[in-house]
């Protein structure tokens, strides 16, 4: 046990709680905020690896001109690199509370951004086959990002209540319940995301769309989402193992804590390694290898292979309406949904009847250079 100069620490998905007590630290290594003596070599490896992935993403953003599509991955790499650099510094001073807070915040801030990146990519996939999209493609990232913001608000309020040892125990318990709810909602969000992608994929299969590009980018997205899901489940199990503990209870035996808390390798396997694999996956199977640059370029509904450039999606509804009603259920109820122009039908079904000046541009999908996106 320690000399009482430090506090207890516990971690949960996306955030860090450092709970200070007056007289003890729950650690098997004297004076360590991490519960253990942090490894000094692993942070170096991961800092270098994430930095290399980030540099690769910078090159790819220039090469594919995909800043809007994949900038999130560069952000993730930057946060992870900085986080592991600070963790390395903390490994030589594992009683420094500031370093612990900084490294934890940086490392845990990156995965939600990786999730945003996947939302963005799914939106671009839906633009590529708009006639099978269950939702307006532009609403994918805004809808899921909005839900994620609500989750993080629950996280923040839950952390504030549960970490404050000066509050009555019942208020601390409310905070812990908020955190549990946030973690479970996070899993529900992932399930809904996979459901949306799966429904779209099934529609494409039933509609005879057998594009290799589409299949490749979808399977890459599934793999990335599975990695993030495993990581989230790990965070759920980790937090649940300590959620009901009250750190002012002198009868608690630190060695009775879950191995997930007591051993560092769990963090490196289920947090650092999974996220590094996700980063490299998006380097190797970069979305722009399969998706066109412009959201106005899509696969023709006639053959599912030829890439056509049309007017693109338009939604005249106010932004807040699209945020809360991404499926336009209000329009369906009022009978407006069926009246919306389906530009892919106009371009694919009536080209022969149009003047030359109004005909959509068509190109073979094997052409590497894509049409510039408007705006």
C-alpha positions as a printed NumPy array, in Angstrom:
array([[  0.   ,   0.   ,   0.   ],
       [  1.056,   3.613,  -0.27 ],
       [  1.909,   6.379,   2.127],
       [ -1.435,   8.046,   1.436],
       [ -0.229,  10.887,  -0.77 ],
       [ -2.124,   9.756,  -3.844],
       [ -5.664,   8.952,  -4.884],
       [ -7.459,   5.992,  -6.31 ],
       [ -8.076,   5.716, -10.003],
       [-10.55 ,   3.944, -12.218],
       [-11.215,   4.198, -15.943],
       [-14.246,   3.813, -18.157],
       [-15.171,   4.141, -21.807],
       [-14.154,   7.484, -23.257],
       [-13.301,   9.205, -19.975],
       [-11.102,   8.908, -16.91 ],
       [-12.107,   9.293, -13.315],
       [ -9.488,  10.082, -10.737],
       [-11.066,   9.68 ,  -7.352],
       [ -9.07 ,  11.229,  -4.551],
       [ -9.259,   9.817,  -1.056],
       [ -7.553,  11.161,   1.989],
       [ -5.749,   8.14 ,   3.233],
       [ -5.053,   5.416,   0.692],
       [ -4.338,   4.463,  -2.914],
       [ -5.582,   1.209,  -4.41 ],
       [ -2.385,  -0.007,  -5.989],
       [ -0.212,  -3.091,  -5.908],
       [  2.809,  -0.875,  -6.664],
       [  3.664,   1.691,  -4.034],
       [  2.728,   5.197,  -5.143],
       [  1.456,   4.196,  -8.607],
       [ -1.681,   5.909,  -9.859],
       [ -1.927,   3.207, -12.542],
       [ -2.286,   0.398,  -9.955],
       [  0.827,  -1.157, -11.565],
       [  4.233,   0.11 , -12.675],
       [  3.593,   1.129, -16.31 ],
       [  5.611,  -0.563, -19.002],
       [  8.296,   1.748, -20.414],
       [  8.727,   0.138, -23.841],
       [  5.143,  -0.3  , -25.057],
       [  4.28 ,   3.44 , -25.132],
       [  7.306,   4.087, -27.363],
       [  6.22 ,   1.421, -29.826],
       [  2.634,   2.653, -30.002],
       [  3.622,   6.314, -30.224],
       [  5.888,   5.552, -33.19 ],
       [  3.307,   3.237, -34.813],
       [  0.447,   5.725, -34.557],
       [  2.711,   8.538, -35.783],
       [  3.676,   6.432, -38.816],
       [  0.006,   5.712, -39.545],
       [ -0.783,   9.424, -39.232],
       [  1.974,  10.383, -41.661],
       [  0.672,   7.743, -44.058],
       [ -2.826,   9.214, -43.75 ],
       [ -1.474,  12.688, -44.512],
       [  0.081,  11.331, -47.709],
       [ -3.169,   9.566, -48.608],
       [ -5.257,  12.677, -47.972],
       [ -3.113,  14.523, -50.513],
       [ -2.882,  11.591, -52.923],
       [ -6.599,  10.799, -52.967],
       [ -7.712,  14.372, -52.201],
       [ -9.795,  12.906, -49.408],
       [ -9.444,  15.387, -46.564],
       [-13.182,  15.579, -46.005],
       [-13.592,  11.821, -46.102],
       [-10.679,  10.582, -43.984],
       [ -9.372,  13.541, -41.968],
       [-10.81 ,  11.899, -38.834],
       [ -8.186,   9.13 , -39.048],
       [ -5.397,  11.677, -39.001],
       [ -6.982,  13.226, -35.906],
       [ -7.07 ,   9.817, -34.216],
       [ -3.43 ,   9.165, -34.99 ],
       [ -2.446,  12.564, -33.591],
       [ -4.333,  12.01 , -30.319],
       [ -2.948,   8.512, -29.852],
       [  0.608,   9.61 , -30.607],
       [  0.411,  12.454, -28.091],
       [ -1.294,  10.199, -25.539],
       [  1.376,   7.512, -25.664],
       [  4.182,  10.07 , -25.533],
       [  2.711,  11.384, -22.284],
       [  2.191,   7.816, -21.05 ],
       [  5.883,   7.14 , -21.642],
       [  6.767,  10.18 , -19.556],
       [  4.366,   8.973, -16.89 ],
       [  5.984,   5.534, -16.862],
       [  9.065,   7.168, -15.326],
       [  6.94 ,   9.129, -12.846],
       [  3.9  ,   6.973, -12.169],
       [  2.837,   9.001,  -9.168],
       [  2.253,  12.136, -11.268],
       [ -1.5  ,  12.684, -11.37 ],
       [ -1.333,  15.325, -14.129],
       [  0.463,  13.026, -16.569],
       [ -2.028,  10.267, -15.802],
       [ -5.01 ,  12.512, -16.525],
       [ -3.489,  13.917, -19.728],
       [ -2.54 ,  10.549, -21.222],
       [ -5.896,   9.001, -20.332],
       [ -7.897,  11.871, -21.81 ],
       [ -5.87 ,  11.852, -25.04 ],
       [ -6.018,   8.083, -25.532],
       [ -9.73 ,   7.845, -24.696],
       [-10.67 ,  10.844, -26.856],
       [ -9.518,   9.12 , -30.047],
       [-11.92 ,   6.123, -30.382],
       [-15.089,   8.278, -30.58 ],
       [-13.443,  10.124, -33.479],
       [-12.775,   6.776, -35.171],
       [-16.481,   6.043, -34.805],
       [-17.293,   9.391, -36.443],
       [-14.991,   8.424, -39.298],
       [-17.003,   5.247, -39.852],
       [-20.265,   7.213, -39.818],
       [-18.801,   9.501, -42.47 ],
       [-17.685,   6.595, -44.64 ],
       [-21.065,   4.869, -44.481],
       [-22.674,   8.118, -45.603],
       [-20.365,   8.215, -48.618],
       [-21.18 ,   4.583, -49.397],
       [-24.892,   5.401, -49.409],
       [-24.227,   8.279, -51.823],
       [-22.592,   5.736, -54.139],
       [-25.801,   3.661, -54.421],
       [-28.486,   6.226, -53.512],
       [-31.488,   4.237, -54.747],
       [-30.895,   1.543, -52.098],
       [-30.141,   3.903, -49.222],
       [-32.595,   3.618, -46.289],
       [-31.725,   7.159, -45.212],
       [-30.53 ,  10.403, -46.776],
       [-26.744,   9.749, -46.977],
       [-25.898,  13.178, -45.609],
       [-27.859,  12.448, -42.44 ],
       [-25.781,   9.447, -41.354],
       [-22.975,  11.346, -39.683],
       [-25.224,  14.088, -38.262],
       [-27.717,  11.61 , -36.787],
       [-25.174,   9.257, -35.241],
       [-22.949,  12.114, -34.119],
       [-25.938,  13.678, -32.377],
       [-26.673,  10.43 , -30.531],
       [-22.996,  10.104, -29.608],
       [-23.057,  13.637, -28.23 ],
       [-25.938,  12.662, -25.957],
       [-23.932,   9.644, -24.808],
       [-20.913,  11.799, -24.017],
       [-23.15 ,  14.207, -22.083],
       [-24.285,  11.276, -19.947],
       [-20.643,  10.286, -19.534],
       [-19.645,  13.775, -18.435],
       [-22.453,  14.165, -15.915],
       [-21.958,  10.658, -14.623],
       [-18.238,  11.257, -14.164],
       [-18.815,  14.518, -12.33 ],
       [-21.185,  12.873,  -9.854],
       [-19.426,   9.565,  -9.307],
       [-15.927,  11.043,  -8.965],
       [-16.868,  13.638,  -6.36 ],
       [-16.332,  11.89 ,  -3.035],
       [-17.755,  14.907,  -1.178],
       [-21.247,  14.184,  -2.513],
       [-23.72 ,  11.935,  -0.689],
       [-23.431,   8.31 ,  -1.693],
       [-26.842,   8.318,  -3.397],
       [-25.691,  11.069,  -5.768],
       [-22.525,   9.12 ,  -6.533],
       [-24.702,   6.121,  -7.331],
       [-26.741,   8.244,  -9.749],
       [-23.496,   9.144, -11.499],
       [-22.507,   5.502, -11.771],
       [-25.909,   4.621, -13.206],
       [-25.558,   7.39 , -15.776],
       [-22.219,   5.947, -16.816],
       [-23.703,   2.46 , -17.11 ],
       [-26.542,   3.84 , -19.238],
       [-24.076,   5.679, -21.479],
       [-22.054,   2.516, -22.066],
       [-25.119,   0.462, -22.907],
       [-26.448,   3.169, -25.245],
       [-23.066,   3.165, -26.955],
       [-23.501,  -0.529, -27.75 ],
       [-27.038,   0.16 , -29.016],
       [-25.68 ,   2.892, -31.315],
       [-23.147,   0.438, -32.764],
       [-25.919,  -2.11 , -33.314],
       [-28.089,   0.48 , -35.1  ],
       [-25.142,   1.504, -37.256],
       [-24.51 ,  -2.098, -38.289],
       [-28.237,  -2.568, -38.908],
       [-28.302,   0.432, -41.247],
       [-25.246,  -0.827, -43.142],
       [-26.662,  -4.364, -43.257],
       [-30.072,  -3.279, -44.588],
       [-28.372,  -1.233, -47.289],
       [-26.033,  -4.11 , -48.2  ],
       [-28.962,  -6.535, -48.434],
       [-30.894,  -4.159, -50.682],
       [-27.883,  -3.905, -52.977],
       [-27.562,  -7.678, -53.169],
       [-31.27 ,  -8.106, -53.913],
       [-31.075,  -5.314, -56.49 ],
       [-28.294,  -7.083, -58.346],
       [-25.528,  -4.629, -57.413],
       [-22.352,  -6.705, -57.443],
       [-19.73 ,  -3.974, -57.586],
       [-16.351,  -5.123, -56.257],
       [-15.647,  -1.575, -55.082],
       [-18.832,  -1.483, -53.037],
       [-18.225,  -4.914, -51.501],
       [-14.643,  -4.044, -50.569],
       [-15.457,  -0.789, -48.82 ],
       [-18.415,  -2.323, -46.96 ],
       [-16.382,  -5.257, -45.658],
       [-13.651,  -2.84 , -44.6  ],
       [-16.257,  -0.824, -42.71 ],
       [-17.604,  -3.988, -41.036],
       [-14.102,  -4.981, -39.933],
       [-13.426,  -1.533, -38.496],
       [-16.75 ,  -1.495, -36.652],
       [-16.045,  -4.932, -35.168],
       [-12.705,  -3.701, -33.819],
       [-14.378,  -0.686, -32.237],
       [-17.148,  -2.894, -30.842],
       [-14.688,  -5.242, -29.138],
       [-12.949,  -2.228, -27.656],
       [-16.254,  -0.825, -26.383],
       [-17.244,  -4.164, -24.832],
       [-13.889,  -4.205, -23.067],
       [-14.608,  -0.753, -21.642],
       [-18.068,  -1.879, -20.519],
       [-16.643,  -4.914, -18.701],
       [-13.847,  -2.809, -17.232],
       [-16.159,  -0.176, -15.804],
       [-18.751,  -2.681, -14.596],
       [-16.059,  -4.446, -12.576],
       [-15.526,  -1.346, -10.396],
       [-18.764,   0.572, -10.87 ],
       [-20.275,  -0.347,  -7.528],
       [-17.176,   0.236,  -5.439],
       [-17.064,   3.105,  -2.974],
       [-13.498,   4.182,  -2.45 ],
       [-14.047,   5.523,   1.034],
       [-14.756,   1.982,   2.179],
       [-11.689,   0.875,   4.145],
       [-12.664,  -2.795,   3.891],
       [-12.006,  -2.962,   0.148],
       [ -9.169,  -5.295,  -0.808],
       [ -7.442,  -3.91 ,  -3.94 ],
       [ -6.28 ,  -7.377,  -4.937],
       [ -9.923,  -8.424,  -5.262],
       [-10.334,  -6.041,  -8.205],
       [-10.849,  -7.48 , -11.672],
       [ -7.658,  -8.511, -13.509],
       [ -8.67 ,  -6.004, -16.2  ],
       [ -7.894,  -3.251, -13.699],
       [ -4.85 ,  -4.867, -12.101],
       [ -2.895,  -5.887, -15.221],
       [ -1.665,  -3.485, -17.885],
       [ -1.641,  -5.978, -20.746],
       [ -5.444,  -5.793, -21.   ],
       [ -5.122,  -2.12 , -21.919],
       [ -2.519,  -2.789, -24.6  ],
       [ -4.41 ,  -5.717, -26.132],
       [ -7.992,  -4.42 , -26.058],
       [ -7.345,  -0.677, -26.374],
       [ -4.02 ,   0.18 , -27.969],
       [ -3.614,  -2.829, -30.277],
       [ -7.21 ,  -2.858, -31.529],
       [ -7.105,   0.839, -32.327],
       [ -3.731,   0.532, -34.052],
       [ -5.066,  -2.308, -36.202],
       [ -8.047,  -0.11 , -37.075],
       [ -5.763,   2.752, -38.088],
       [ -3.582,   0.55 , -40.287],
       [ -6.651,  -1.142, -41.762],
       [ -7.814,   2.231, -43.057],
       [ -4.336,   2.919, -44.414],
       [ -4.148,  -0.362, -46.321],
       [ -7.787,  -0.398, -47.432],
       [ -8.276,   3.323, -47.783],
       [-11.923,   4.183, -48.607],
       [-10.944,   6.344, -51.575],
       [ -9.536,   3.271, -53.288],
       [-13.15 ,   2.222, -53.748],
       [-15.302,   5.344, -53.509],
       [-15.417,   8.273, -55.958],
       [-14.335,  11.7  , -54.827],
       [-17.687,  13.317, -55.522],
       [-20.905,  12.561, -53.665],
       [-22.682,  13.21 , -56.98 ],
       [-21.065,  10.185, -58.615],
       [-23.041,   6.975, -58.191],
       [-23.513,   3.537, -59.707],
       [-26.072,   3.42 , -62.491],
       [-29.284,   1.658, -61.501],
       [-29.34 ,   0.036, -64.93 ],
       [-26.278,  -2.193, -64.622],
       [-24.889,  -1.495, -61.152],
       [-21.408,  -1.022, -62.633],
       [-21.247,   2.179, -64.658],
       [-20.517,   5.319, -62.658],
       [-22.861,   8.218, -63.408],
       [-22.565,  11.838, -62.312],
       [-25.905,  13.415, -61.54 ],
       [-27.313,  16.363, -59.591],
       [-26.875,  14.638, -56.227],
       [-29.104,  14.485, -53.177],
       [-31.119,  17.512, -52.138],
       [-33.145,  17.952, -48.973],
       [-35.046,  21.217, -48.678],
       [-36.085,  20.585, -45.073],
       [-34.526,  22.728, -42.298],
       [-31.384,  21.231, -40.744],
       [-32.955,  20.643, -37.316],
       [-35.837,  18.778, -38.95 ],
       [-33.418,  16.509, -40.818],
       [-31.488,  15.951, -37.583],
       [-34.496,  14.734, -35.609],
       [-36.247,  13.063, -38.555],
       [-33.488,  11.668, -40.805],
       [-35.868,   9.147, -42.426],
       [-38.388,  11.896, -43.286],
       [-41.179,  10.046, -41.51 ],
       [-43.128,  13.285, -41.413],
       [-43.025,  13.479, -45.186],
       [-44.172,   9.884, -45.52 ],
       [-47.093,  10.502, -43.162],
       [-48.129,  13.607, -45.093],
       [-47.636,  11.879, -48.438],
       [-44.692,  13.999, -49.56 ],
       [-42.09 ,  11.244, -49.647],
       [-43.248,   9.648, -52.887],
       [-43.312,  13.014, -54.634],
       [-39.601,  13.659, -54.266],
       [-37.626,  13.538, -57.493],
       [-35.427,  10.451, -57.806],
       [-32.549,  11.824, -59.81 ],
       [-31.108,   8.357, -60.494],
       [-34.31 ,   7.384, -62.317],
       [-34.204,  10.577, -64.371],
       [-30.575,  10.044, -65.329],
       [-30.812,   6.301, -65.945],
       [-34.273,   5.959, -67.384],
       [-34.761,   9.   , -69.571],
       [-31.334,   9.847, -70.98 ],
       [-32.384,   9.16 , -74.546],
       [-35.165,  11.737, -74.368],
       [-33.006,  14.553, -73.   ],
       [-31.216,  17.291, -74.952],
       [-27.456,  16.857, -75.001],
       [-26.985,  19.802, -72.638],
       [-29.108,  18.088, -69.963],
       [-27.722,  14.58 , -70.147],
       [-25.797,  13.321, -67.137],
       [-22.126,  12.542, -67.492],
       [-21.299,   8.854, -67.589],
       [-17.961,   7.199, -67.094],
       [-16.671,   3.666, -66.641],
       [-16.075,   2.679, -63.028],
       [-12.513,   1.621, -63.797],
       [-11.44 ,   5.201, -64.377],
       [ -9.306,   6.23 , -61.401],
       [ -9.917,   9.962, -61.408],
       [-13.311,  10.967, -60.017],
       [-15.376,  14.053, -60.579],
       [-14.76 ,  16.961, -58.214],
       [-17.346,  17.356, -55.477],
       [-19.314,  20.568, -55.483],
       [-19.057,  22.72 , -52.368]])
